Amino acid sequence: MGLISGIFTWPLTLPVRGLIRLAEMIQEQVERETRNPATVRRKLEEIEAMRAAGEISEEEERRAVEQVLRMATRR
C-alpha cells in the first residue's frame, strides 16, 4: 500500500519539496550576505551618511545600527 500511494503522490510532492529546498537556499544566501563584513560595513556607512546629511535623527541612527548589528550576529 505504501509503495502504491507513494507512486501516485510522487508527482504532487516533488514540486513541493523542490519549492521548500529553493526557499532554504534563498534563506541561506540572505544569511550569508547579511553576515558579510563588507555588507555590514557598507550598511553602517550608509546610516552614518544619512545622519550626517540630517535625514535621520540620532535615535533613528542608534536603532538602525542596532538592527544591522543584530542581523549580522543572529543565529
Summary of the structure (lengths in Angstrom):
residues: 75
radius of gyration: 21.4
end to end distance: 41.9
largest distance: 68.9
contacts: 154
relative contact order: 0.08
helix: 88%
strand: 0%
